[in-house]
Amino acid sequence: MRYYHTRDTLFVRGTFRAASTGIGGGVRGVSTIFNHTVPENFDHADPPRYLREIAALAGIGGDFFGLLTAVPMQYLCVLQYDFITAFVTAGVTNPNPDPDPDPGRPHTINIIVTSREGLSDGALLETIITATEAKAQALRLMGYDFTGTTTDAVAVACEGETAHTYAGTFTGIGRRVYAAVLQGVQEALARQQERIVRDKPSFFIFSRYGGDHWVEWRPEGCPYYPCHFPGQTCDFCYCPFYPCGDRDLGDEVESSSCGTVWSCSRCTLLHEPAVAAYLRRNPEASLGELKKYRTSLRGKPEK
């Protein structure tokens, strides 16, 4: 799974088995799930066609699920809990039922959940239920008397062979999804309402150091800077390729919570200013492409 965002669109790319409650939703294989910001006064007569136009402009084929939101992408929250990653944008200006709801209206809470481990189709659908339960609880904790807006959407995607048959809140995957969405909805609303001010999307990771808790990764004021070399770039402080599995760049190490975890502490690839700039210009570049680009700069073969 890879993700990147432009000024107004989040793209999540991979080889997915996915389910979506959004426009043109269902259960099928897709290569892309995107969440696109539309103007506050958005009024399109044919939302499915609008999504196809966005996909065509981005060079994406027809195998996608698309979501619409009025929330700017700078308020996007990305949360990683082990093999689960959740993407949340949230706005609650449209909480009350309409007599004739319009599926093209943008005020909404959009949730995308991806899993690096496979899910059965039943588990994909159950993950939508789990994410919705977490969203409703987040709104309750924030004092709202409604459990969602009239146009909320959830998309769930997985890669790999089927590993999970169920995804309720008592399962390992369900527990992770619930925690990520519960945290993500609250953080996303705090940013959309400017109670927390950020000028770009926020990234969170579930940490077990010092007790289970969520950590927002921010380069500003980082006590470890420079963690690799003076003048390094920290635009990709939390690598979008993680865990890449490339043993030239990292390796499996023993985890404090048992088992192993991918460690990339010795990797400097995306900290090198020229390579980071290349990825910003070419957000779909593969890891291999970035390594070759670094080789061209150094003038020697890359392992």
Secondary structure as the mmCIF struct_conf table of DSSP 4:
data_model
#
loop_
_struct_conf.conf_type_id
_struct_conf.id
_struct_conf.beg_label_comp_id
_struct_conf.beg_label_asym_id
_struct_conf.beg_label_seq_id
_struct_conf.end_label_comp_id
_struct_conf.end_label_asym_id
_struct_conf.end_label_seq_id
STRN STRN1 ARG A 2 HIS A 5
BEND BEND1 ARG A 7 ASP A 8
STRN STRN2 THR A 9 SER A 20
BEND BEND2 GLY A 22 GLY A 22
TURN_TY1_P TURN_TY1_P1 ILE A 23 GLY A 24
STRN STRN3 GLY A 26 THR A 37
TURN_TY1_P TURN_TY1_P2 GLU A 40 ASN A 41
BEND BEND3 ALA A 45 ALA A 45
HELX_RH_AL_P HELX_RH_AL_P1 PRO A 47 LEU A 57
TURN_TY1_P TURN_TY1_P3 ALA A 58 GLY A 59
BEND BEND4 GLY A 62 GLY A 62
STRN STRN4 PHE A 64 THR A 69
BEND BEND5 ALA A 70 VAL A 71
HELX_RH_3T_P HELX_RH_3T_P1 MET A 73 TYR A 75
STRN STRN5 CYS A 77 TYR A 81
TURN_TY1_P TURN_TY1_P4 ASP A 82 PHE A 83
STRN STRN6 ILE A 84 ALA A 90
BEND BEND6 THR A 93 THR A 93
BEND BEND7 ASN A 96 ASN A 96
HELX_LH_PP_P HELX_LH_PP_P1 PRO A 97 ASP A 98
BEND BEND8 PRO A 99 ASP A 100
TURN_TY1_P TURN_TY1_P5 PRO A 103 GLY A 104
STRN STRN7 ILE A 109 SER A 115
BEND BEND9 ARG A 116 GLU A 117
STRN STRN8 GLY A 118 LEU A 119
HELX_RH_AL_P HELX_RH_AL_P2 ASP A 121 LEU A 141
TURN_TY1_P TURN_TY1_P6 MET A 142 GLY A 143
BEND BEND10 ASP A 145 THR A 147
TURN_TY1_P TURN_TY1_P7 THR A 150 THR A 151
STRN STRN9 ALA A 153 CYS A 158
BEND BEND11 GLY A 160 GLU A 161
STRN STRN10 THR A 162 HIS A 164
BEND BEND12 THR A 165 THR A 165
BEND BEND13 GLY A 168 GLY A 168
TURN_TY1_P TURN_TY1_P8 THR A 169 PHE A 170
BEND BEND14 THR A 171 THR A 171
HELX_RH_AL_P HELX_RH_AL_P3 GLY A 172 GLN A 192
TURN_TY1_P TURN_TY1_P9 GLN A 193 GLU A 194
BEND BEND15 ARG A 195 ILE A 196
BEND BEND16 ASP A 199 LYS A 200
STRN STRN11 SER A 202 SER A 207
TURN_TY1_P TURN_TY1_P10 TYR A 209 GLY A 210
BEND BEND17 GLY A 211 ASP A 212
STRN STRN12 HIS A 213 TRP A 217
TURN_TY1_P TURN_TY1_P11 GLU A 220 GLY A 221
TURN_TY1_P TURN_TY1_P12 PRO A 223 TYR A 224
BEND BEND18 PRO A 226 PHE A 229
TURN_TY1_P TURN_TY1_P13 PRO A 230 GLY A 231
TURN_TY1_P TURN_TY1_P14 ASP A 235 PHE A 236
BEND BEND19 CYS A 237 TYR A 238
TURN_TY1_P TURN_TY1_P15 PRO A 240 PHE A 241
BEND BEND20 PRO A 243 PRO A 243
TURN_TY1_P TURN_TY1_P16 ARG A 247 LEU A 249
STRN STRN13 ASP A 251 GLU A 254
TURN_TY1_P TURN_TY1_P17 SER A 256 SER A 257
BEND BEND21 CYS A 258 GLY A 259
STRN STRN14 THR A 260 SER A 263
TURN_TY1_P TURN_TY1_P18 SER A 265 ARG A 266
HELX_RH_3T_P HELX_RH_3T_P2 LEU A 269 HIS A 271
BEND BEND22 GLU A 272 GLU A 272
HELX_RH_AL_P HELX_RH_AL_P4 PRO A 273 ARG A 281
TURN_TY1_P TURN_TY1_P19 PRO A 283 GLU A 284
HELX_RH_AL_P HELX_RH_AL_P5 LEU A 287 ARG A 298
TURN_TY1_P TURN_TY1_P20 GLY A 299 GLY A 299
BEND BEND23 LYS A 300 LYS A 300
#
